[in-house]
Amino acid sequence: MQTILINSKSRDVMSTCLVLDARTATAHFPGIGRYVVNLTRTIVSLLGEDEQLVLLRDSTQPSPWNLTRLARERVQVMDVPVSPFSLPQQWVLPRLLSRCLEADLYHSPYYLMPYQIGVPTVVTVHDLIPLLYPQYVSAKARLLFRWMMALALRAAAHIIAISQTTRRDLVASYRLSPQKVTAISLAVDSDFYPQPPTEVERVHRKYALTKDYILYLGINKPHRNLVRLIDAFLRLTPHASRLTLVIAGPWDSRYPEPRHRVATLGLEKTVRFLGLVPEADLPALYAGAALFVVPSLYEGFGLPALEAMTCGAPVACSNTSNLPDVAGDAAL
C-alpha cells in the first residue's frame, strides 16, 4: 500500500480525523461507488488507535451498498443530504469539515466536490474521457468538465490517479507537476474468484443464459464501443451459431445506439441486455462466460478485465489506454 503524507494543522486533541467522501457510493456511480466501499474496508483495517474515519453519505440516493455496516469504533457514517452535483456543497461541506469535524484530511473520489475546503485534500481521478474523446459529449459538458476538473486539481494537496495512463493524461492535459500525482492501481475485490458449478448454474438459471455466451460488463457510453462489438458478434455468429452476446451493466438512456443496432440487425434473439446486475451475481456471471470482452476505446483502468480473469474467464480486450497494462499477456 502506498502512503501519501500531507502536512496537517496541529491539534490539541491526540486524534486524527480522516474524512472520506462516500456520497458517490450510489447506484449512479457503480464504478466509483465500488472504489469508495473497498477503499473504506481497507482503511478501516489500517486505522491506528489515535485515528478515526468519517464517511460522508448521501442517504437520499439509492445505493447497492449499505455503508452503515462499515460503522464501528473509530468509524462514523455521517448523512450529508447534499449531492455532488449541487451548488450548496460548496459551503455546506467546508463548514462541516473545518468547524464540526475539525478534519485533518478530506479525500474526494470524484472531481465534483467543494473547491475551497479549508483542510488538506486528496482527490482521486479516474479518467479524462470528456477531454480525450470530445466527440462523445456536448460542448457545454466539455467546458464544464475541463473547468471543474481544474478546480478540483487546484484544491488538492495531492492527486491519486487510478493508473499510469490516467496519471500521464493528467500531467499532460493540465500541466501538473509529476510529483503532485501518484498512480495507485485498482485491485480486485476478494469476492471475485473461480466459482463452484452450483453457483454458476444458479446465475445461469436466474438470467436464463445458455452455457455459450460472450459477456460484456459496463455502461453503454460511446467510448465503450458497444456498436462495434455488436457488429463483430454478427460476423462471428455464422461460425458459432450457439453463441449469445450478453451485455450487462447500468444503462444510460442518452446513448440508445447499441439497442438500435441490435434491432436493425435482427439480433434480438442472440443479444441480451441484462441491465444492472447485483454485486453478488457478478463473480458467477464472469465465471460462466465462454469469453469476456472489453472493446473500449479508452479505459482509465479496466477493472472488469482483471475481475473476469480472476474468476477464470478468457478475456479479449482492446489494445488501448491502460488495458495492455492490466491484461498483459493473459488476454487476447
C-alpha positions in Angstrom: 0.0 0.0 0.0 1.3 3.5 -0.9 1.1 6.2 1.7 0.9 9.9 0.9 2.0 12.3 3.6 0.5 15.7 3.8 1.2 18.4 6.4 -1.8 19.0 8.6 -2.7 21.6 11.1 -1.6 21.0 14.7 -4.4 19.9 17.1 -4.8 19.9 20.8 -6.5 16.5 20.9 -4.4 13.5 20.2 -6.5 12.0 17.4 -6.5 12.3 13.6 -9.8 12.7 11.7 -9.8 11.3 8.2 -12.9 12.1 6.1 -13.7 10.0 3.0 -16.5 11.5 0.8 -18.7 8.5 0.1 -21.6 10.4 -1.5 -20.7 8.7 -4.8 -21.4 5.2 -3.3 -24.8 5.2 -5.0 -26.4 3.5 -8.0 -25.5 6.5 -10.2 -21.8 5.8 -9.7 -21.3 2.0 -9.8 -17.6 2.0 -10.5 -16.6 4.9 -8.2 -19.0 3.5 -5.6 -17.2 0.2 -5.5 -13.9 2.0 -5.3 -15.1 4.0 -2.3 -16.5 1.0 -0.5 -13.4 -1.2 -0.9 -11.1 1.7 -0.1 -13.1 2.2 3.1 -12.8 -1.5 4.1 -9.1 -1.3 3.7 -8.7 2.0 5.6 -10.8 0.6 8.4 -8.4 -2.4 8.7 -5.4 0.0 8.9 -6.7 2.6 11.4 -4.5 3.3 14.4 -5.8 3.8 17.9 -5.4 7.6 17.5 -7.2 7.7 14.1 -10.9 8.0 13.2 -12.6 7.7 9.9 -15.8 9.6 8.9 -17.7 8.6 5.8 -20.0 11.2 4.3 -23.1 9.6 2.9 -26.0 10.9 0.8 -28.8 8.8 2.2 -31.3 10.4 -0.2 -29.9 8.4 -3.2 -30.4 4.7 -3.8 -27.3 2.6 -3.2 -26.4 -1.0 -3.7 -24.1 -0.7 -0.7 -25.1 -0.4 3.0 -22.4 1.9 4.4 -23.8 1.6 7.9 -22.4 -1.9 8.0 -18.9 -0.4 7.9 -19.6 1.7 11.1 -17.7 0.6 14.2 -15.4 2.0 16.8 -13.5 4.9 15.3 -15.6 4.7 12.1 -18.6 7.0 11.7 -21.1 7.3 8.9 -22.5 10.8 8.6 -25.5 11.7 6.5 -25.0 14.7 4.3 -28.0 15.1 2.0 -26.2 17.2 -0.5 -25.4 15.9 -3.9 -22.0 16.1 -5.6 -23.9 17.8 -8.4 -25.3 20.6 -6.2 -24.1 24.1 -5.6 -24.8 24.0 -1.8 -22.0 21.5 -1.3 -19.6 24.4 -1.9 -20.4 25.9 1.5 -22.1 23.1 3.4 -19.1 20.7 3.3 -16.3 23.1 4.1 -18.2 24.3 7.2 -18.8 20.7 8.2 -15.2 19.7 7.7 -13.5 22.6 9.4 -15.9 23.5 12.2 -17.8 20.4 13.1 -15.3 17.6 12.4 -12.0 19.5 12.5 -10.8 17.2 9.8 -7.2 16.6 9.2 -7.7 15.2 5.7 -10.5 15.2 3.2 -10.5 12.6 0.4 -12.8 13.1 -2.6 -13.1 10.2 -5.1 -14.7 12.4 -7.6 -13.9 15.8 -9.2 -17.3 17.3 -8.4 -16.5 18.4 -4.8 -16.1 21.6 -2.7 -13.3 23.6 -4.2 -12.4 25.9 -1.2 -12.3 23.3 1.5 -10.0 24.7 4.2 -8.4 21.3 5.1 -5.8 19.3 3.3 -7.4 17.4 0.4 -6.7 14.4 -1.8 -8.7 13.8 -4.9 -8.9 10.6 -7.0 -9.1 11.0 -10.8 -10.4 8.0 -12.8 -10.2 9.2 -16.4 -10.3 12.2 -18.7 -12.6 10.9 -21.3 -14.5 14.2 -22.0 -11.2 15.8 -22.9 -9.7 12.9 -24.8 -12.9 11.9 -26.7 -14.7 15.2 -27.0 -16.9 13.9 -29.9 -18.9 11.9 -27.4 -20.0 14.8 -25.2 -21.6 18.2 -25.8 -19.5 21.4 -26.0 -21.1 22.5 -22.7 -20.2 19.2 -21.0 -16.6 19.5 -22.2 -16.3 23.0 -20.9 -17.8 22.2 -17.5 -15.6 19.1 -17.2 -12.4 21.0 -18.0 -13.2 23.8 -15.7 -14.4 21.8 -12.7 -11.6 19.3 -13.0 -9.1 22.2 -13.0 -10.7 23.5 -9.8 -10.5 20.1 -8.1 -6.8 19.7 -9.1 -6.0 23.1 -7.8 -7.8 22.4 -4.5 -6.0 19.1 -3.9 -2.8 18.9 -2.0 -2.2 15.6 -3.8 -3.9 13.7 -6.6 -4.4 10.0 -7.0 -4.7 8.6 -10.5 -6.0 5.0 -10.8 -3.4 4.0 -13.4 -0.2 5.2 -15.0 -2.3 6.0 -18.1 -4.6 8.4 -16.2 -1.5 9.9 -14.5 0.2 10.6 -17.8 -3.0 12.1 -19.2 -3.5 14.3 -16.2 0.1 15.6 -16.2 -0.1 16.4 -19.9 -3.6 17.8 -20.1 -3.3 20.1 -17.0 0.5 20.7 -17.0 0.8 19.4 -13.4 4.0 18.7 -11.6 4.5 14.9 -11.8 5.3 14.9 -8.1 1.8 16.0 -7.3 0.2 12.9 -8.9 0.6 9.4 -7.7 -0.7 6.4 -9.6 -2.3 3.8 -7.3 -3.7 0.9 -9.4 -7.0 -0.6 -8.6 -7.3 -4.2 -7.3 -9.9 -7.0 -7.5 -12.3 -7.4 -4.6 -11.8 -10.6 -2.6 -15.3 -11.7 -3.6 -14.0 -12.4 -7.1 -12.5 -15.9 -7.6 -13.4 -19.1 -9.6 -16.9 -20.1 -8.7 -18.3 -23.6 -8.0 -20.5 -25.1 -10.7 -23.6 -24.8 -8.5 -23.2 -21.0 -8.2 -22.6 -20.7 -12.0 -25.7 -22.8 -12.6 -27.7 -20.6 -10.2 -26.8 -17.4 -12.1 -27.5 -19.2 -15.5 -31.0 -20.1 -14.3 -31.7 -16.7 -12.8 -30.9 -14.9 -16.1 -32.0 -17.7 -18.5 -28.5 -17.9 -20.0 -27.1 -20.5 -22.3 -23.8 -22.1 -21.5 -22.1 -20.4 -24.5 -22.2 -16.7 -24.0 -19.9 -13.8 -24.6 -20.1 -11.3 -21.8 -19.6 -7.5 -21.7 -20.0 -5.7 -18.4 -20.1 -2.0 -18.1 -22.1 1.1 -19.0 -23.2 1.8 -22.6 -21.4 5.1 -23.1 -19.9 5.6 -26.6 -16.3 5.1 -25.7 -17.2 1.6 -24.6 -17.6 0.8 -28.3 -20.7 -1.5 -28.0 -21.9 -0.8 -31.5 -18.7 -2.2 -32.9 -18.9 -5.2 -30.5 -22.4 -6.0 -31.8 -21.2 -5.7 -35.4 -18.3 -8.1 -34.6 -20.7 -10.5 -33.0 -22.8 -10.6 -36.2 -19.7 -11.6 -38.2 -18.9 -14.3 -35.7 -22.3 -16.0 -35.5 -22.2 -17.9 -38.8 -19.2 -19.8 -37.4 -20.6 -20.2 -33.9 -24.4 -20.3 -34.1 -24.9 -21.4 -30.4 -23.2 -18.2 -29.0 -25.2 -15.4 -27.4 -23.9 -11.9 -26.6 -24.7 -10.8 -23.0 -24.4 -7.1 -22.3 -24.7 -6.3 -18.6 -24.3 -3.1 -16.6 -26.0 0.2 -16.0 -27.8 1.8 -19.0 -27.6 5.5 -19.9 -30.7 6.4 -21.9 -28.8 9.2 -23.6 -27.0 6.5 -25.7 -29.6 4.2 -27.2 -27.4 3.2 -30.2 -26.5 -0.3 -29.1 -30.1 -1.4 -28.7 -31.0 0.3 -32.0 -28.1 -1.6 -33.7 -29.4 -4.9 -32.3 -32.9 -4.2 -33.7 -31.6 -3.1 -37.1 -29.5 -6.3 -37.5 -32.3 -8.5 -36.2 -30.2 -9.9 -33.3 -32.9 -9.7 -30.6 -32.8 -13.4 -30.0 -29.0 -13.7 -29.7 -28.1 -10.4 -27.9 -29.3 -10.0 -24.3 -29.3 -6.8 -22.3 -29.4 -7.6 -18.6 -29.1 -4.1 -17.1 -27.5 -3.6 -13.7 -26.6 -6.9 -12.1 -26.4 -7.3 -8.3 -22.9 -7.4 -7.0 -23.5 -10.9 -5.6 -24.1 -12.3 -9.1 -21.1 -10.8 -10.8 -18.4 -13.5 -9.9 -20.6 -16.4 -11.3 -21.6 -14.3 -14.3 -17.9 -13.9 -15.1 -17.0 -17.5 -14.3 -19.8 -18.9 -16.6 -18.8 -16.9 -19.7 -17.2 -18.6 -22.7 -15.4 -15.2 -23.3 -15.3 -11.9 -21.6 -14.7 -8.9 -23.9 -13.6 -5.3 -23.3 -13.9 -3.4 -26.6 -13.4 0.0 -25.1 -11.6 2.8 -27.0 -10.4 4.1 -23.6 -10.3 2.9 -20.0 -8.9 4.8 -17.0 -8.1 1.4 -15.6 -10.2 -1.5 -16.9 -11.0 -3.4 -13.7 -13.7 -5.7 -15.3 -10.9 -7.4 -17.4 -9.0 -8.1 -14.2 -12.1 -9.3 -12.4 -13.0 -11.7 -15.3 -9.5 -13.2 -15.3 -9.6 -13.7 -11.6 -12.9 -15.6 -12.0 -11.3 -17.8 -14.6 -12.9 -16.4 -17.8 -10.9 -16.0 -21.0 -10.6 -12.3 -21.9 -10.3 -10.4 -25.2 -9.7 -6.7 -24.9 -8.7 -3.6 -26.8 -5.0 -2.7 -27.2 -5.6 0.8 -26.0 -5.1 3.1 -23.0 -4.4 1.2 -19.8 -5.8 -2.2 -20.9 -2.5 -3.6 -22.1 -1.1 -2.9 -18.6 -4.0 -4.6 -16.9 -4.3 -7.6 -19.1 -0.6 -8.1 -20.1 -0.1 -11.4 -22.0 -3.1 -13.0 -20.2 -5.6 -11.7 -22.7 -6.0 -11.7 -26.4 
